Structure formats: structure tokens, C-alpha cells
Amino acid sequence: MEEASRMVIDGVVRGRALTTDERTTIAATVNVVLYRCQVKRTAGKIKAAARARRKVTALASSGEGLDLGALSDVVLQVCYALGCGAFPRATPRWWMKRWTGGTWEDVHQSDDATDDYFRDKLRMSPRVFREIAKTLCSYLQRHVTFYRVPLQSDHIVAYALYRWATGETYDSGTCSFGIGRASGITAVRDVTAALLAAYPDKISWPTGLQKAVVLCAFADKGFPNCHGCIDCTHIYVDKPANANGEDYCDRKRRFSVQAQVVVDMNLRVLDVFVGYPGSVHDMRMLHLSSLWERRESGQLFTDPHVMLSFGVRTNGYLLGDNGYPQSEWIVVPYGGLA
């Protein structure tokens, strides 16, 4: 082998030295061996890191202690995955409890709720409710967020109508619709603003052909030249926080505000005045309302005076109960009969 390899043995040169090409070949071979060793070491480190990461995951599931750095890395990766939409959103609603049944389920359009049940709960027919809900949809539509799915517009409208129709408190009424008390208060406010925006001219005195139809309808009932009926009703409210509760107690000892309403033969609202405490008398409400001001200034009934068959000259009047005194433009029952 010494002769074959012509190596240097015991200080004596045997054979010739390596050429440049031979030395280059040997250096390349050594580099390849070193590179393969480095690749194997790197692969070993990667496998060790993967095993450590799997160990961290196993520790998290078993409840054992975690390294703070590894835990932060895992949290950041999970948050990044959530932000990118890698996981399907389950719409968490931590502050609410799922509700099944109740008034809303009974009056929902998918159920076979009868007209009588609808009128009992919402004081209107299903057709009128659907018309109002469709009109207010654009005003009440809310966007879906990461944390919740908003209430549908018909759900909001139904609760507001139910609240106004029954006068139940927010604590009891919201349970029947599967919503919270704060959501109920917001729903009533939103529906009120939406109604004012969607129907700005809905409450008005009739004119033209509609006025003639109203006069004929009352004439057929024995009240010629009558324009409508007037009365006050109570809207029940929660006990006022920053006001004298006695002022808001009505004769039934319930907290309410007064609402003066004028309607025609078909119960279409012609005029409304609301806001004073429930203890205010009907006549006091009339004197404070804009209806009284319009009457005193001659702007309420502007038609020419006519002579009725029993010798009364009038240009228009309203029918009222015994809460109002007898006058030339408010006719009350004879003999104190309500």
C-alpha cells in the first residue's frame, strides 16, 4: 500500500507527490462529507424543536406548567389564525342565554298565528305588521359583528309594538321575546325614530276626498259634520328615576304618561299630544296641547258654517267623553253617560 500510494514514510519520500487535480478532488470529497454531516445536525435540531412543540401542546391539554415564551408563541399563532379566518366563527354570545318559545315565536311569520292572537298581542293584523316591518327594515338593519348576530328588524318591531300595546315592563316583556332589558329599551327607541323617519306625514288631518269620506261615515252614524273622536289614554312607564313618582301615578296607581289622541271612524290617528305625567286631567291636557291653540286661532275647522237639522250652527266638532266640558266644538254624552 505504501508503494501504491507513494506516500511519505519515515521522512523518506516514496513515489511522486499528489497533483493539483488530485488535491482538488480530495478537498471536494471532504467538503461533501462535512456538508452531509451539517445537514444531518440541522435535521436533528428541527426534529427536536418539533418534539418540543408537541410536548408544549400536550402540556397545555393536560394542565401542566407551560414555558412563558412557548405559551406566548402559541397564543400569537392562534390569534393570527383567527384573524385570517382559518377557523369558522361560532358567533359567541357569552352574555345571553338561548331562548326557546315565548310571544315572539308565537307571532313569528313562520308560525300559524291567528289574526286574533296577533291583534291581542300587537293590536294589529299580520298584514299591517308585515307592512310596517318591511318599511322600517332599512332603518333598523344592523351589521353582523365578530361577537354577535344582531336582532332582525321584524323582531325589533314586534317587541316595540308589544311593549306599546300591553304596557308591560321591560323586565317582564323582554323575556317573552328572548332579548335583554337593555336591548328592549334600545329597540323601542330605534323603532320610534324609524317610525318618525319613515312616516313623517302619516299623522295629519284628512283633506280632499279622504275628508269627505270621514264626514260621510260619521253622518251615517247620526253625527253630521263630525270630524273625529278625542280622548286621553295612559301609556305605562317604569318609575321615573329623577322625578316625583306621585306626579306620574294615575287613578289606577300605576306610573304612566298621558296621551291625547284624535281618531276618525276607522281609528286612523289624526292628532296626538303626549308627554305629561299620568296624574294630569284630560281637560288640562287639552289646554296644553297644540290642538287647543289651533282651535283658538281658527285653524282647526276652516270649512263654512252649516246649519244642522236640529238648529245648531257649526263648522265642525269632535266627539268626547265626560272628561271634557260641553263646548261648541267638543260634543259629550248627554246626561253624564260615558
C-alpha positions as CSV (number, residue, x, y, z in Angstrom):
1,M,0.0,0.0,0.0
2,E,2.8,2.4,0.7
3,E,4.3,1.8,-2.7
4,A,0.9,2.0,-4.3
5,S,0.0,5.3,-2.6
6,R,3.6,6.7,-2.9
7,M,3.2,8.4,0.4
8,V,5.9,9.9,2.6
9,I,7.0,7.2,5.2
10,D,9.6,7.9,8.0
11,G,10.7,11.1,6.4
12,V,11.6,9.4,3.1
13,V,9.6,10.2,0.0
14,R,8.5,7.2,-1.8
15,G,7.0,7.8,-5.2
16,R,5.8,11.2,-6.5
17,A,3.6,13.9,-4.7
18,L,-0.1,14.5,-5.3
19,T,-1.0,16.6,-8.3
20,T,-3.3,19.7,-8.3
21,D,-6.3,17.8,-9.7
22,E,-5.9,15.0,-7.1
23,R,-5.8,17.5,-4.2
24,T,-8.9,19.3,-5.6
25,T,-10.8,16.0,-5.8
26,I,-9.8,15.1,-2.2
27,A,-10.9,18.6,-1.0
28,A,-14.3,18.4,-2.7
29,T,-14.9,15.0,-1.2
30,V,-14.1,16.3,2.3
31,N,-16.5,19.2,1.7
32,V,-19.3,16.9,0.7
33,V,-18.8,14.8,3.8
34,L,-18.8,17.9,6.0
35,Y,-21.9,19.3,4.3
36,R,-23.8,16.0,4.8
37,C,-22.8,16.0,8.5
38,Q,-24.1,19.6,8.8
39,V,-27.4,18.7,7.1
40,K,-27.9,15.8,9.5
41,R,-27.3,18.0,12.5
42,T,-29.7,20.6,11.2
43,A,-32.4,18.0,10.6
44,G,-31.9,16.7,14.1
45,K,-32.4,20.2,15.6
46,I,-35.6,20.6,13.5
47,K,-37.0,17.3,14.8
48,A,-36.1,18.2,18.4
49,A,-37.9,21.5,18.0
50,A,-41.0,19.7,16.6
51,R,-40.9,17.3,19.5
52,A,-40.7,20.2,22.0
53,R,-43.6,21.9,20.3
54,R,-45.7,18.8,20.5
55,K,-44.7,18.5,24.2
56,V,-45.9,22.0,24.8
57,T,-49.3,21.2,23.2
58,A,-49.6,18.1,25.3
59,L,-48.8,20.0,28.5
60,A,-51.5,22.6,27.7
61,S,-54.1,19.9,27.3
62,S,-53.0,18.1,30.5
63,G,-52.9,21.3,32.6
64,E,-49.2,21.1,33.4
65,G,-47.0,24.2,33.6
66,L,-46.0,26.0,30.4
67,D,-43.0,27.9,29.3
68,L,-44.0,31.6,29.1
69,G,-42.2,32.1,25.7
70,A,-43.8,29.0,24.2
71,L,-47.2,30.0,25.5
72,S,-46.9,33.5,24.0
73,D,-45.9,32.0,20.7
74,V,-48.9,29.6,20.7
75,V,-51.3,32.5,21.6
76,L,-50.0,34.7,18.8
77,Q,-50.3,31.9,16.3
78,V,-53.9,31.2,17.3
79,C,-54.8,34.9,17.1
80,Y,-53.3,35.1,13.7
81,A,-55.2,32.1,12.5
82,L,-58.5,33.6,13.9
83,G,-57.8,36.9,12.2
84,C,-57.1,35.2,8.9
85,G,-60.4,33.3,9.1
86,A,-58.7,29.9,9.4
87,F,-61.2,28.8,11.9
88,P,-65.0,29.1,11.4
89,R,-66.6,31.8,13.5
90,A,-69.1,30.3,16.0
91,T,-70.5,33.7,17.0
92,P,-70.1,33.6,20.7
93,R,-72.8,35.3,22.8
94,W,-71.4,35.0,26.3
95,W,-73.8,37.4,27.9
96,M,-77.1,35.8,26.7
97,K,-78.9,32.6,27.2
98,R,-80.6,30.8,24.3
99,W,-84.3,31.3,24.5
100,T,-86.9,29.0,23.0
101,G,-90.6,29.7,22.8
102,G,-92.4,32.9,24.0
103,T,-94.5,35.5,22.4
104,W,-92.1,36.2,19.6
105,E,-92.1,32.5,18.5
106,D,-95.9,32.6,18.6
107,V,-96.4,35.6,16.4
108,H,-93.5,34.9,14.0
109,Q,-94.5,34.7,10.4
110,S,-93.3,31.1,10.1
111,D,-95.9,30.0,12.7
112,D,-99.6,29.7,12.1
113,A,-100.5,32.5,14.5
114,T,-104.1,33.5,14.1
115,D,-105.3,37.0,13.4
116,D,-107.0,37.1,16.9
117,Y,-103.7,36.3,18.6
118,F,-101.9,38.9,16.6
119,R,-104.5,41.6,17.4
120,D,-104.4,40.6,21.1
121,K,-100.6,40.9,21.4
122,L,-99.7,43.6,18.8
123,R,-103.1,45.4,18.3
124,M,-103.0,44.9,14.6
125,S,-103.4,42.3,11.9
126,P,-100.5,40.3,10.5
127,R,-100.7,42.1,7.2
128,V,-100.3,45.5,8.8
129,F,-97.4,44.2,10.9
130,R,-95.6,42.9,7.9
131,E,-96.1,46.1,6.0
132,I,-94.6,48.2,8.9
133,A,-91.7,45.7,9.4
134,K,-90.9,45.9,5.7
135,T,-91.0,49.7,5.7
136,L,-88.7,50.0,8.7
137,C,-86.3,47.3,7.7
138,S,-83.8,49.8,6.1
139,Y,-83.9,51.9,9.2
140,L,-83.3,49.1,11.7
141,Q,-80.9,46.8,9.8
142,R,-77.7,46.1,11.8
143,H,-74.4,44.6,10.6
144,V,-73.1,41.2,11.8
145,T,-70.1,41.6,14.0
146,F,-67.5,39.1,15.2
147,Y,-69.1,38.9,18.7
148,R,-72.8,38.8,17.9
149,V,-75.6,38.4,15.4
150,P,-77.9,41.3,15.6
151,L,-81.7,41.1,16.1
152,Q,-83.7,41.0,12.9
153,S,-85.8,44.1,12.1
154,D,-89.2,42.3,12.3
155,H,-88.1,41.0,15.8
156,I,-87.3,44.6,16.9
157,V,-90.6,46.0,15.5
158,A,-92.6,43.2,17.1
159,Y,-91.2,43.9,20.6
160,A,-91.8,47.6,20.3
161,L,-95.4,47.2,19.3
162,Y,-95.9,44.6,22.0
163,R,-94.4,47.0,24.6
164,W,-96.7,49.8,23.5
165,A,-99.8,47.6,23.2
166,T,-99.6,45.8,26.6
167,G,-97.7,48.3,28.7
168,E,-95.6,45.5,30.3
169,T,-92.3,46.4,32.0
170,Y,-89.0,45.8,30.2
171,D,-88.1,43.2,32.8
172,S,-91.2,41.0,32.0
173,G,-91.8,41.9,28.4
174,T,-88.3,41.2,27.1
175,C,-88.4,37.6,28.4
176,S,-91.2,36.8,26.0
177,F,-89.1,37.9,23.1
178,G,-85.8,36.4,24.2
179,I,-83.9,39.6,24.5
180,G,-82.3,41.5,27.3
181,R,-83.6,44.6,29.1
182,A,-81.1,46.9,27.5
183,S,-81.9,45.5,24.1
184,G,-85.6,46.1,24.7
185,I,-85.0,49.8,25.7
186,T,-82.8,50.3,22.6
187,A,-85.4,48.6,20.4
188,V,-88.2,50.9,21.5
189,R,-86.1,54.0,20.9
190,D,-84.9,52.8,17.5
191,V,-88.4,51.8,16.3
192,T,-89.7,55.2,17.5
193,A,-87.1,57.1,15.5
194,A,-87.6,54.8,12.5
195,L,-91.4,55.4,12.5
196,L,-90.9,59.2,12.6
197,A,-88.5,59.0,9.7
198,A,-90.5,56.5,7.6
199,Y,-93.9,58.1,8.2
200,P,-93.3,61.9,8.5
201,D,-96.8,62.8,7.3
202,K,-98.8,59.8,8.5
203,I,-100.5,61.7,11.4
204,S,-102.4,64.5,9.8
205,W,-105.9,65.8,9.4
206,P,-107.7,64.5,6.3
207,T,-108.1,66.6,3.2
208,G,-110.0,66.4,0.0
209,L,-111.7,63.1,-0.8
210,Q,-110.5,61.5,2.4
211,K,-112.1,64.2,4.5
212,A,-115.4,63.8,2.6
213,V,-115.3,60.1,3.3
214,V,-114.8,60.7,7.1
215,L,-117.6,63.2,7.2
216,C,-120.0,60.8,5.4
217,A,-119.0,58.0,7.7
218,F,-119.9,60.0,10.9
219,A,-123.1,61.3,9.2
220,D,-124.2,57.8,8.6
221,K,-123.9,57.1,12.3
222,G,-126.0,60.2,13.2
223,F,-123.3,62.8,13.7
224,P,-123.3,65.2,10.7
225,N,-120.3,67.4,10.2
226,C,-118.3,65.4,12.8
227,H,-114.5,65.2,12.1
228,G,-113.4,62.6,14.7
229,C,-113.3,61.5,18.3
230,I,-111.0,62.7,21.1
231,D,-109.9,61.0,24.3
232,C,-106.9,60.6,26.5
233,T,-105.1,57.3,27.3
234,H,-102.3,56.3,29.6
235,I,-99.0,54.9,28.5
236,Y,-97.5,52.9,31.3
237,V,-93.8,53.5,32.1
238,D,-91.3,52.5,34.7
239,K,-91.0,54.6,37.8
240,P,-89.1,57.8,36.8
241,A,-85.7,58.0,38.4
242,N,-85.3,61.7,38.5
243,A,-88.9,62.9,39.0
244,N,-91.6,62.9,41.6
245,G,-93.3,59.5,41.3
246,E,-96.6,60.7,42.7
247,D,-97.0,63.0,39.6
248,Y,-96.8,60.0,37.3
249,C,-99.3,57.9,39.3
250,D,-102.7,57.7,37.6
251,R,-106.0,56.8,39.1
252,K,-105.1,53.1,38.9
253,R,-101.9,53.8,40.9
254,R,-99.7,52.9,38.0
255,F,-96.9,55.0,36.6
256,S,-97.8,56.4,33.2
257,V,-97.8,59.4,30.9
258,Q,-100.9,60.9,29.3
259,A,-101.5,60.8,25.6
260,Q,-104.3,62.8,23.9
261,V,-105.4,61.2,20.6
262,V,-107.9,62.2,17.9
263,V,-109.0,59.5,15.5
264,D,-111.5,59.1,12.7
265,M,-114.2,56.5,12.1
266,N,-111.6,53.9,11.1
267,L,-109.3,54.6,14.1
268,R,-106.8,56.5,11.9
269,V,-104.9,58.8,14.1
270,L,-105.4,62.5,13.2
271,D,-103.7,64.2,16.0
272,V,-101.6,63.1,19.0
273,F,-100.2,65.0,22.1
274,V,-98.2,63.0,24.6
275,G,-95.7,63.5,27.4
276,Y,-97.3,64.9,30.5
277,P,-97.5,62.9,33.8
278,G,-100.4,60.4,34.3
279,S,-101.9,62.5,37.1
280,V,-102.8,65.3,34.7
281,H,-106.5,65.7,33.9
282,D,-107.9,65.3,30.4
283,M,-109.0,68.9,30.2
284,R,-105.7,70.1,31.4
285,M,-104.0,68.1,28.6
286,L,-106.4,69.7,26.1
287,H,-105.5,73.2,27.2
288,L,-101.8,72.4,27.0
289,S,-102.0,70.8,23.5
290,S,-101.4,72.4,20.1
291,L,-105.0,71.3,19.2
292,W,-106.3,73.9,21.6
293,E,-104.1,76.6,20.1
294,R,-105.2,75.7,16.6
295,R,-108.8,75.9,17.7
296,E,-108.4,79.2,19.4
297,S,-106.7,80.7,16.4
298,G,-109.3,79.4,14.0
299,Q,-107.1,76.9,12.2
300,L,-108.7,73.7,13.3
301,F,-112.0,73.8,11.4
302,T,-111.9,76.1,8.4
303,D,-115.0,75.0,6.5
304,P,-118.0,77.3,6.2
305,H,-120.6,77.0,9.0
306,V,-123.6,74.8,8.3
307,M,-127.0,74.6,9.9
308,L,-127.8,71.2,11.3
309,S,-131.3,69.8,11.2
310,F,-131.9,70.5,15.0
311,G,-131.0,74.2,14.7
312,V,-127.3,74.1,15.6
313,R,-124.8,76.1,13.5
314,T,-121.3,74.6,13.3
315,N,-118.4,74.2,11.0
316,G,-117.1,71.0,12.7
317,Y,-116.8,69.3,16.1
318,L,-115.3,66.3,17.8
319,L,-116.9,63.6,20.0
320,G,-115.5,63.2,23.5
321,D,-116.4,61.7,26.9
322,N,-117.4,63.3,30.1
323,G,-113.8,64.2,30.9
324,Y,-114.3,67.3,28.7
325,P,-116.9,70.1,29.3
326,Q,-119.6,70.8,26.8
327,S,-118.5,73.2,24.1
328,E,-119.3,74.2,20.6
329,W,-116.5,72.0,19.1
330,I,-116.5,69.0,21.5
331,V,-119.8,67.1,22.0
332,V,-120.0,65.0,25.1
333,P,-122.7,62.4,26.1
334,Y,-126.0,63.8,27.3
335,G,-126.9,63.3,31.0
336,G,-123.4,62.3,32.1
337,L,-123.5,58.9,30.4
338,A,-120.0,57.9,29.3
